[in-house]
Amino acid sequence: MLNAAFQLKLGQPVTPGLVASGKFDGKSPSLACGTTGGKIIIHSPHDHIEHEDESSSSFRFLNINRKVTALTTGTLSHGSAQDRIIIGTQRNVMANDVERNADPFRVNMQGRVRHLVVRAC
């Protein structure tokens, strides 16, 4: 019988198949999950910083404002240790740099993106 090693409550339903892990800071693993509301939840347990006055969180949210249909992670440049989130929607493929909160690229597509693969060169 399998026993859970830990439980993680995200507070939002995760879409099946839209879960990936990556090292967005180039060092520590994080979890990225697509939700039914067009958001990506990023859980970075190693970024959890306690503050005396305020509560802190190891969660970040990317608001895509579109139905997320595919999700993966990977590096976009040779020799880089920092992963990007690659997101497929019904009409676009985009990359997101989590640390800089920027989209290095976005490509319009003719049909819905169902699967993504990042191939290291």
PyMOL commands that set and color helices and strands:
alter all, ss='L'
color gray80, all
select helices_A, chain A and resi 45-47
alter helices_A, ss='H'
color red, helices_A
select strands_A, chain A and resi 14-22+30-35+39-43+59-63+68-74+84-89+92-97+102-108
alter strands_A, ss='S'
color yellow, strands_A
deselect
rebuild
show_as cartoon
